[in-house]
Every structure is written in C-alpha cells, then in structure tokens.
C-alpha cells in the first residue's frame, strides 16, 4: 500500500489597498455598533433597579460577592427601607459609614451621625425616598465597589468590622 501524501500549494495575493475614507467609515460603523450594544447593557442594568418583578430577573449581588453576602445585603436594604419609610433620621444615621461622601449639586462630606440627622431632609428628598422604597430587595445590583440600590442613589458595602453600611449617596435634586 502506498502512503497518501498531501501537497499544499500557496499562491501569493497582492495586498489590498484600503483608503482612509473606508477606514474612517468602518471605524464609525464599529463605534455605532459598540455604542448600541453598550446602550442595551445599560438599559438592562437600569431595568434591574425597578420594583417590578417582571423587569428584574435577579439580583447581581450573589454573582459579585457570593450568596452569603447577598443575604446580608438584602437584609440591610430591608432595614434601610424600614428607616426611610418611618422617616427615622437617627436610624438612618446609624446605617452610614462616616465620613460619608454625598454627590449631587456639588460634593460634600457628612462627618457625624448628628450632622446626618440635621441634613436628612435635604438629602432624603421625596424623590429619593420614593426611589428607595420602590426598589425591590430582590433586584439589587452588585459589583466590586459594593451594592447599588434606588437607581444609583445609595451604595453600601460591608465594613471591616463586619457591619453593612451606606458608603455613598448620589442625590439628584438636592433640596436647599
């Protein structure tokens, strides 16, 4: 029996000349496709921040931090919702890690629970209150920075002492 041999032949193909106009057009199309894709991702993430169970398939906290942390985050958020619902300023102040950065119409720090209690009404505005209360505790967003709720208005994270605390507030309309 004769061995089977394969012969491969190569042919040279001249390099294709691509005009600068074509390169610019393909770059523009690629950028538009990328932005459309990223826009879809951001829409999906913002949908996860609603109270409607049909719009939120699940919380992402367990994916980012594990199931034990996810349970702690949900429990903490339910406590946060309770103090906001009851308008418990001191209870809210107890859930904060100090100093607390507050972003909105300018950035400022709140250094003590007493200061948080004094400024509570200007920070937890009716719209912020509603966003916190409308948020489903089953639809929290987690990443390497912590847990986000209320469409990004509240971020919280487990502290070195093991307690979950609010680490950042993003206030859209700061009441003066």
N, C-alpha and C positions, 0 to 999 in steps of 0.2 A: 504494500500500500504506500502511496506517495504522500508525503506531508503536504498539507494545504498551506500555502503562503499567501499573505495579503500584501498587496502593493498599494502604497498610498502615494498619490501624486498631488503636488501642491502647485497652484498657479498664483502668480502674483497679480494682485489687483491694485491699480493705481489709487493713491489716497484721494479721498473725496474732499473737495474744497467746499467749506461751509462759510457762507457770507456772514458778516457781522449782523446784518439785518435779521437773518434767520436765527442766529444765536440769541439775539435780543428777544425775538418773538417767542422762541421756545422757553427762554428764561421767564418771560412774562406769563406764559401759559402755565408753567410749572408753579410759579408763585401763586397764581389764582387758584389752581387746584389745591395747593397746600393750605391756603387760607380757608377755602371752602371746607376742607377736611377738618382743620383745627376749629373752625366755627361750629361744625357739627359736634365736636368733642365738648366745646364749652357749653353748647346748648344742652347736651346730655348731662353735664355736671350741674348746671343751674336747675335742670328739671329735678335732680336728686334733692334739691333744697326746698321742696314743697310738701305740704301736708297731705296731698292726695296720694293714697297708697298705689293707685294705678300708674302714677307718673314716676314712682320711685321703686325700682326693682329690689334694692337692698342698700344697706349701709356699706361704706367702703372702709370703715374703721378696722374691722377684723382683718381685711386684706393688708392694711398698712401696719397694724400693731398687734394683731392676734386676737383670738376670741375672748380671752380674759379681760384684756384692755377694753374691748368693745362693750362688754357688760358694764365695766366701771364707767365708761364714757356715757352710756345710755342712762345709768343711774344718776350720774352727776347732772346730765342735761335735764332729767325729770325734776331734780331738786331745784335747778336753775329756773325752770318753767314755773315751779310752785312759788318761789320767792317773787318772781316777776308778776305772776297772777295776783298774789296777795299784796303787791306793792310794798314788800318788806325790804326797806332800804338797808337796814343793818344786816339782814340775812344775805342780801346781795353782796354787800361789802365783805362779808365773811368768805365768799366764794372767789375772791380776787387775789391774785398774786401781786404783791407790791414791790417796786413801783410798777404801775400799770400804764402802758402806752395807749393813748386814745387818739385815733386818727379821724379827721373829719374836716371841719373848717379850721385848718391848722392842726398841728400835732402838739399834744401836751401830755404831761405825766400826772398821774394821781399817786401820791406817795403814802397815804394812810387810809385806814377804814373810815375815819372821821371825815376826811376830805371827800371820799367816795359817797358817803351818806349825804353830805351837803350838796354835791353836784349831781346826785342821782337823777333828779327830774330833768336836768338839761341833757343828760346822756341817754337815759332810757325814755326817749320821747314816745308819744303814742304809736308812731310808725315802727320804731324799734321794738317796743313792747309787743305789738301785733306780730311782727316777724318772728320773734322768739316764741310766742305762744302758738303760732301757726305751724311751726316746724315740727315734723314728726320725729320722735326719738328713734324711730326705726330707719331714718334716712339721713344719718349724719355722714359727713364727708371727712375722711381721714387721710393724712399724708405725713411726710417726715417732719412737718412743723407742728403737728397736733391734730386737733379735731375742730372742724368748722361747722357752725350752725347759723341759722337765721340769715341765709344768703350772704354769708361772709361777715356779718356784723359782730359775731362772737367767735373767738378762738380760745380753746382751752387745752390744757396738757397736764399730764401727771408730773408732779414736782419731786425733787429728790427725797422729800420726807414721805412720799407715797400718796400724798393727797392730790386730787384733781383740782386745778384752779384755772380761772379765766386769766389768760395771758395777754390778750389784745382785744380791744373794742374798736370797730370801724363804724363810726357814726356818719350816716349820710347827710342828715339835716340836723345840725347841732342847734338846739334851741338856746338862745341867749338869755 
